[in-house]
Amino acid sequence: MVKMTNKEILEKVNVLGEISSRKLPVKVSYAIGKNITKVERELKHYNKERQKLIEEYCLKEDDGTLKITDGNYDIDPARLKDFNKEIDELQEIEVEMDIHKFNIELLNGYEMTASEMMCIDFMLEDIKK
């Protein structure tokens, strides 16, 4: 089991998608695909709670719909500090996932950037010496 905060998951999800679209060794591709499914499942919970906060703190139009300007929700300025505090708390919640791990040696010959390696580090098996 791997523990991560919602914030860490949010930071990894896009890079994982990019990595998974590349030609990878089949065992690596399989592990990353399974893990993306698990990460996305956790993000559904996060996004559901985030949406509740947006609905609570967002200004409303006359018809009751959420007010949006330039593609962004208009959070009530008088309540912005509270909104940000709750979003921060939501992002810091630690979740536990059963991650499908693989041996780094399976990446033999496949070039990855340092940021990509950092993104998948939670999937790598511990190397026993």
N, CA, C and O of each residue as an XYZ file, in Angstrom:
516
protein
N       0.848     -1.191      0.000
C       0.000      0.000      0.000
C       0.885      1.243      0.000
O       1.937      1.284      0.639
N       0.438      2.232     -0.719
C       1.172      3.488     -0.824
C       0.277      4.604     -0.296
O      -0.907      4.674     -0.625
N       0.857      5.475      0.524
C       0.127      6.629      1.036
C       0.557      7.866      0.258
O       1.745      8.100      0.039
N      -0.432      8.649     -0.152
C      -0.188      9.906     -0.857
C      -1.271     10.898     -0.480
O      -2.387     10.511     -0.133
N      -0.940     12.165     -0.551
C      -1.962     13.183     -0.344
C      -2.690     13.416     -1.667
O      -2.180     13.094     -2.741
N      -3.881     13.977     -1.564
C      -4.611     14.331     -2.778
C      -3.790     15.281     -3.642
O      -3.837     15.204     -4.869
N      -3.049     16.164     -3.014
C      -2.214     17.114     -3.757
C      -1.157     16.373     -4.576
O      -0.928     16.708     -5.738
N      -0.521     15.380     -3.986
C       0.483     14.595     -4.709
C      -0.148     13.862     -5.888
O       0.440     13.778     -6.967
N      -1.343     13.336     -5.673
C      -2.044     12.637     -6.747
C      -2.334     13.603     -7.890
O      -2.123     13.274     -9.057
N      -2.817     14.794     -7.551
C      -3.114     15.797     -8.572
C      -1.870     16.154     -9.383
O      -1.947     16.355    -10.595
N      -0.729     16.230     -8.708
C       0.520     16.577     -9.389
C       0.986     15.470    -10.330
O       1.652     15.752    -11.326
N       0.651     14.228    -10.033
C       1.144     13.094    -10.819
C       0.233     12.690    -11.970
O       0.714     12.147    -12.966
N      -1.048     12.936    -11.863
C      -2.009     12.336    -12.787
C      -1.768     12.710    -14.250
O      -1.868     11.845    -15.120
N      -1.457     13.960    -14.541
C      -1.253     14.355    -15.939
C       0.002     13.737    -16.529
O      -0.002     13.287    -17.674
N       1.076     13.715    -15.748
C       2.327     13.126    -16.232
C       2.142     11.628    -16.452
O       2.670     11.074    -17.417
N       1.402     10.975    -15.571
C       1.141      9.541    -15.745
C       0.408      9.283    -17.054
O       0.699      8.312    -17.752
N      -0.533     10.143    -17.383
C      -1.256     10.004    -18.640
C      -0.335     10.130    -19.834
O      -0.455      9.378    -20.801
N       0.593     11.089    -19.770
C       1.560     11.275    -20.857
C       2.470     10.058    -20.982
O       2.723      9.575    -22.085
N       2.955      9.572    -19.859
C       3.853      8.411    -19.874
C       3.125      7.195    -20.442
O       3.692      6.439    -21.231
N       1.876      7.010    -20.041
C       1.138      5.811    -20.466
C       0.842      5.794    -21.958
O       0.580      4.733    -22.524
N       0.880      6.956    -22.601
C       0.590      7.007    -24.039
C       1.801      6.629    -24.892
O       1.690      6.499    -26.111
N       2.935      6.456    -24.262
C       4.160      6.098    -24.985
C       4.308      4.591    -25.120
O       3.649      3.816    -24.427
N       5.181      4.201    -26.022
C       5.506      2.781    -26.196
C       6.425      2.389    -25.047
O       7.549      2.880    -24.940
N       5.937      1.502    -24.193
C       6.678      1.056    -23.012
C       6.743     -0.462    -23.016
O       5.957     -1.120    -23.697
N       7.682     -1.017    -22.253
C       7.661     -2.474    -22.074
C       6.292     -2.882    -21.521
O       5.719     -2.173    -20.694
N       5.778     -4.010    -21.972
C       4.404     -4.407    -21.660
C       4.122     -4.470    -20.156
O       3.042     -4.060    -19.731
N       5.040     -4.964    -19.351
C       4.808     -5.055    -17.905
C       4.736     -3.667    -17.263
O       3.970     -3.449    -16.325
N       5.536     -2.738    -17.774
C       5.512     -1.365    -17.266
C       4.197     -0.703    -17.668
O       3.538     -0.064    -16.848
N       3.825     -0.858    -18.925
C       2.583     -0.278    -19.433
C       1.379     -0.808    -18.655
O       0.469     -0.052    -18.315
N       1.383     -2.096    -18.381
C       0.299     -2.725    -17.625
C       0.210     -2.133    -16.214
O      -0.872     -1.764    -15.756
N       1.348     -2.047    -15.539
C       1.374     -1.514    -14.169
C       0.905     -0.063    -14.144
O       0.090      0.316    -13.303
N       1.420      0.742    -15.063
C       1.035      2.156    -15.091
C      -0.458      2.286    -15.387
O      -1.142      3.101    -14.769
N      -0.965      1.492    -16.324
C      -2.393      1.530    -16.640
C      -3.262      1.179    -15.446
O      -4.251      1.859    -15.172
N      -2.896      0.118    -14.732
C      -3.653     -0.272    -13.531
C      -3.606      0.840    -12.484
O      -4.609      1.143    -11.838
N      -2.437      1.437    -12.330
C      -2.282      2.475    -11.312
C      -3.023      3.752    -11.679
O      -3.541      4.441    -10.799
N      -3.080      4.074    -12.960
C      -3.849      5.249    -13.381
C      -5.317      5.058    -13.011
O      -5.971      5.996    -12.556
N      -5.829      3.858    -13.203
C      -7.219      3.565    -12.832
C      -7.434      3.802    -11.338
O      -8.450      4.372    -10.939
N      -6.494      3.372    -10.525
C      -6.606      3.553     -9.070
C      -6.497      5.026     -8.685
O      -7.229      5.501     -7.816
N      -5.586      5.743     -9.330
C      -5.412      7.171     -9.065
C      -6.679      7.932     -9.465
O      -7.145      8.801     -8.728
N      -7.229      7.606    -10.626
C      -8.444      8.285    -11.083
C      -9.623      8.014    -10.153
O     -10.471      8.885     -9.958
N      -9.681      6.821     -9.581
C     -10.745      6.495     -8.626
C     -10.645      7.412     -7.404
O     -11.657      7.915     -6.915
N      -9.429      7.626     -6.919
C      -9.244      8.527     -5.774
C      -9.581      9.965     -6.155
O     -10.139     10.711     -5.350
N      -9.241     10.349     -7.376
C      -9.533     11.711     -7.821
C     -11.035     11.968     -7.925
O     -11.480     13.102     -7.745
N     -11.812     10.940     -8.210
C     -13.271     11.113     -8.247
C     -13.779     11.560     -6.884
O     -14.626     12.449     -6.795
N     -13.263     10.942     -5.820
C     -13.659     11.339     -4.462
C     -13.233     12.777     -4.192
O     -14.004     13.572     -3.653
N     -12.004     13.103     -4.569
C     -11.485     14.460     -4.375
C     -12.357     15.473     -5.117
O     -12.782     16.476     -4.545
N     -12.618     15.200     -6.391
C     -13.379     16.144     -7.210
C     -14.812     16.320     -6.716
O     -15.377     17.410     -6.812
N     -15.395     15.255     -6.191
C     -16.750     15.344     -5.634
C     -16.763     16.301     -4.439
O     -17.646     17.151     -4.328
N     -15.785     16.157     -3.551
C     -15.701     17.036     -2.376
C     -15.343     18.467     -2.778
O     -15.854     19.427     -2.200
N     -14.470     18.603     -3.761
C     -14.089     19.931     -4.264
C     -15.314     20.637     -4.840
O     -15.519     21.828     -4.606
N     -16.122     19.900     -5.589
C     -17.324     20.487     -6.180
C     -18.300     20.950     -5.102
O     -18.950     21.984     -5.257
N     -18.406     20.195     -4.017
C     -19.269     20.608     -2.903
C     -18.799     21.949     -2.342
O     -19.608     22.828     -2.045
N     -17.474     22.095     -2.200
C     -16.929     23.351     -1.678
C     -17.187     24.501     -2.645
O     -17.536     25.605     -2.226
N     -17.018     24.242     -3.929
C     -17.278     25.281     -4.930
C     -18.735     25.725     -4.847
O     -19.026     26.921     -4.860
N     -19.643     24.763     -4.762
C     -21.067     25.101     -4.688
C     -21.399     25.879     -3.418
O     -22.286     26.732     -3.420
N     -20.688     25.584     -2.343
C     -20.929     26.290     -1.082
C     -20.393     27.719     -1.115
O     -21.042     28.630     -0.601
N     -19.225     27.930     -1.710
C     -18.548     29.221     -1.626
C     -18.686     30.099     -2.871
O     -18.354     31.283     -2.824
N     -19.162     29.551     -3.961
C     -19.239     30.306     -5.209
C     -20.431     31.269     -5.193
O     -21.492     30.959     -4.651
N     -20.229     32.440     -5.799
C     -21.340     33.366     -5.987
C     -22.325     32.737     -6.969
O     -21.941     31.927     -7.813
N     -23.594     33.114     -6.851
C     -24.640     32.536     -7.698
C     -25.225     33.609     -8.625
O     -25.296     34.789     -8.281
N     -25.634     33.159     -9.793
C     -26.383     34.015    -10.712
C     -27.806     34.145    -10.164
O     -28.172     33.463     -9.207
N     -28.603     35.021    -10.772
C     -29.992     35.209    -10.331
C     -30.809     33.926    -10.421
O     -31.732     33.713     -9.636
N     -30.460     33.066    -11.391
C     -31.211     31.814    -11.556
C     -30.687     30.686    -10.662
O     -31.172     29.556    -10.736
N     -29.692     30.996     -9.814
C     -29.170     30.014     -8.868
C     -27.973     29.219     -9.362
O     -27.392     28.439     -8.608
N     -27.599     29.410    -10.628
C     -26.427     28.698    -11.148
C     -25.148     29.353    -10.635
O     -25.145     30.516    -10.230
N     -24.078     28.593    -10.659
C     -22.795     29.111    -10.192
C     -22.284     30.186    -11.141
O     -22.360     30.036    -12.360
N     -21.773     31.254    -10.583
C     -21.260     32.362    -11.388
C     -19.837     32.040    -11.841
O     -18.972     31.698    -11.036
N     -19.620     32.157    -13.149
C     -18.315     31.856    -13.744
C     -17.882     33.051    -14.579
O     -18.662     33.586    -15.368
N     -16.621     33.469    -14.399
C     -16.049     34.551    -15.192
C     -14.744     34.062    -15.799
O     -13.877     33.548    -15.093
N     -14.608     34.223    -17.106
C     -13.399     33.798    -17.829
C     -13.033     32.344    -17.526
O     -11.855     32.010    -17.403
N     -14.038     31.490    -17.408
C     -13.799     30.068    -17.184
C     -13.485     29.689    -15.747
O     -13.198     28.525    -15.466
N     -13.533     30.649    -14.833
C     -13.237     30.378    -13.424
C     -14.461     30.656    -12.560
O     -15.219     31.593    -12.810
N     -14.635     29.819    -11.538
C     -15.720     30.045    -10.594
C     -15.448     31.323     -9.812
O     -14.317     31.584     -9.401
N     -16.497     32.117     -9.612
C     -16.379     33.342     -8.815
C     -16.664     33.004     -7.358
O     -17.817     32.887     -6.942
N     -15.602     32.853     -6.604
C     -15.746     32.566     -5.175
C     -16.055     33.875     -4.462
O     -15.461     34.912     -4.758
N     -16.976     33.817     -3.535
C     -17.363     34.991     -2.757
C     -16.113     35.563     -2.081
O     -15.510     34.892     -1.243
N     -15.715     36.796     -2.433
C     -14.485     37.379     -1.859
C     -14.492     37.417     -0.332
O     -13.441     37.289      0.295
N     -15.659     37.591      0.261
C     -15.756     37.644      1.725
C     -15.483     36.279      2.350
O     -15.199     36.180      3.544
N     -15.570     35.225      1.533
C     -15.391     33.868      2.054
C     -14.191     33.157      1.419
O     -13.991     31.961      1.631
N     -13.403     33.891      0.647
C     -12.286     33.288     -0.087
C     -11.271     32.620      0.840
O     -10.779     31.532      0.540
N     -10.958     33.262      1.956
C      -9.988     32.695      2.897
C     -10.469     31.335      3.417
O      -9.688     30.386      3.496
N     -11.746     31.246      3.769
C     -12.309     29.980      4.256
C     -12.303     28.920      3.156
O     -11.994     27.755      3.407
N     -12.650     29.337      1.930
C     -12.641     28.410      0.796
C     -11.241     27.843      0.590
O     -11.067     26.630      0.474
N     -10.247     28.723      0.547
C      -8.862     28.271      0.340
C      -8.397     27.347      1.460
O      -7.681     26.376      1.214
N      -8.801     27.647      2.680
C      -8.432     26.799      3.822
C      -9.015     25.398      3.653
O      -8.330     24.404      3.893
N     -10.270     25.320      3.243
C     -10.908     24.008      3.077
C     -10.322     23.247      1.886
O     -10.168     22.028      1.946
N      -9.996     23.957      0.811
C      -9.354     23.306     -0.343
C      -7.992     22.760      0.081
O      -7.635     21.637     -0.276
N      -7.235     23.548      0.838
C      -5.928     23.078      1.332
C      -6.090     21.828      2.191
O      -5.323     20.874      2.056
N      -7.084     21.832      3.073
C      -7.338     20.660      3.920
C      -7.680     19.443      3.066
O      -7.213     18.337      3.336
N      -8.491     19.652      2.041
C      -8.871     18.567      1.140
C      -7.646     18.016      0.415
O      -7.505     16.804      0.258
N      -6.769     18.903     -0.023
C      -5.566     18.469     -0.738
C      -4.587     17.738      0.166
O      -3.812     16.910     -0.312
N      -4.606     18.023      1.450
C      -3.669     17.389      2.375
C      -4.176     16.056      2.937
O      -3.456     15.381      3.672
N      -5.394     15.681      2.598
C      -5.911     14.385      3.054
C      -5.057     13.284      2.444
O      -4.783     13.274      1.244
N      -4.647     12.364      3.297
C      -3.805     11.258      2.853
C      -4.687     10.066      2.501
O      -5.571      9.677      3.265
N      -4.428      9.500      1.336
C      -5.170      8.317      0.898
C      -4.192      7.166      0.727
O      -3.000      7.363      0.496
N      -4.725      5.973      0.848
C      -3.903      4.773      0.726
C      -4.377      4.000     -0.500
O      -5.570      3.743     -0.664
N      -3.432      3.635     -1.353
C      -3.774      2.902     -2.570
C      -2.927      1.643     -2.675
O      -1.749      1.631     -2.316
N      -3.549      0.594     -3.171
C      -2.851     -0.659     -3.432
C      -2.253     -0.546     -4.834
O      -2.931     -0.790     -5.832
N      -0.992     -0.179     -4.893
C      -0.314      0.126     -6.157
C       0.335     -1.122     -6.741
O       0.947     -1.916     -6.027
N       0.190     -1.276     -8.049
C       0.842     -2.365     -8.787
C       2.284     -1.913     -9.061
O       2.509     -0.976     -9.828
N       3.243     -2.573     -8.438
C       4.650     -2.157     -8.547
C       5.381     -2.967     -9.608
O       4.969     -4.069     -9.969
N       6.481     -2.391    -10.100
C       7.325     -3.097    -11.061
C       8.785     -2.767    -10.795
O       9.113     -1.775    -10.145
N       9.647     -3.623    -11.313
C      11.088     -3.472    -11.129
C      11.622     -2.435    -12.110
O      11.282     -2.461    -13.293
N      12.446     -1.538    -11.626
C      13.010     -0.482    -12.467
C      13.802     -1.050    -13.648
O      13.934     -0.396    -14.682
N      14.320     -2.251    -13.491
C      15.092     -2.865    -14.573
C      14.240     -3.108    -15.815
O      14.778     -3.249    -16.913
N      12.927     -3.158    -15.655
C      12.036     -3.320    -16.809
C      12.080     -2.104    -17.732
O      11.663     -2.180    -18.888
N      12.587     -0.984    -17.216
C      12.729      0.223    -18.035
C      14.047      0.242    -18.800
O      14.387      1.246    -19.425
N      14.782     -0.847    -18.757
C      16.084     -0.938    -19.409
C      15.997     -0.447    -20.854
O      15.263     -1.002    -21.672
N      16.756      0.598    -21.145
C      16.787      1.132    -22.500
C      15.723      2.180    -22.784
O      15.764      2.824    -23.832
N      14.791      2.364    -21.895
C      13.761      3.375    -22.094
C      14.190      4.653    -21.392
O      14.478      4.644    -20.195
N      14.233      5.742    -22.130
C      14.679      7.014    -21.554
C      13.498      7.764    -20.950
O      12.452      7.928    -21.577
N      13.695      8.206    -19.732
C      12.689      9.013    -19.048
C      13.373     10.237    -18.464
O      14.543     10.191    -18.085
N      12.628     11.328    -18.398
C      13.166     12.530    -17.772
C      13.167     12.337    -16.257
O      12.531     11.425    -15.730
N      13.884     13.204    -15.582
C      13.922     13.138    -14.118
C      12.524     13.342    -13.536
O      12.148     12.670    -12.575
N      11.756     14.262    -14.111
C      10.406     14.507    -13.581
C       9.492     13.307    -13.808
O       8.629     13.023    -12.977
N       9.669     12.601    -14.924
C       8.880     11.388    -15.159
C       9.253     10.300    -14.156
O       8.384      9.600    -13.636
N      10.541     10.165    -13.893
C      10.983      9.165    -12.910
C      10.431      9.489    -11.523
O      10.014      8.594    -10.788
N      10.432     10.770    -11.175
C       9.886     11.172     -9.876
C       8.390     10.870     -9.806
O       7.862     10.539     -8.744
N       7.722     10.985    -10.936
C       6.281     10.751    -10.986
C       5.932      9.282    -10.759
O       4.913      8.974    -10.141
N       6.776      8.374    -11.257
C       6.467      6.947    -11.126
C       7.202      6.278     -9.972
O       7.078      5.067     -9.785
N       7.960      7.039     -9.201
C       8.777      6.425     -8.143
C       7.953      5.593     -7.162
O       8.463      4.619     -6.608
N       6.699      5.956     -6.939
C       5.863      5.195     -6.002
C       5.459      3.831     -6.556
O       4.927      2.997     -5.824
N       5.710      3.603     -7.844
C       5.365      2.324     -8.475
C       6.543      1.362     -8.521
O       6.374      0.181     -8.824
N       7.723      1.860     -8.223
C       8.926      1.042     -8.344
C       9.106      0.159     -7.117
O       8.945      0.602     -5.979
N       9.444     -1.093     -7.376
C       9.709     -2.026     -6.282
C      10.969     -1.595     -5.549
O      11.903     -1.063     -6.149
N      10.980     -1.832     -4.255
C      12.187     -1.584     -3.472
C      13.242     -2.581     -3.914
O      12.981     -3.778     -4.034
N      14.433     -2.065     -4.152
C      15.525     -2.945     -4.571
C      16.224     -3.468     -3.329
O      16.723     -2.696     -2.510
N      16.255     -4.776     -3.200
C      16.920     -5.420     -2.060
C      18.376     -5.667     -2.423
O      18.688     -6.163     -3.506
N      19.251     -5.317     -1.509
C      20.685     -5.517     -1.761
C      21.174     -6.729     -1.029
O      22.354     -7.066     -1.113
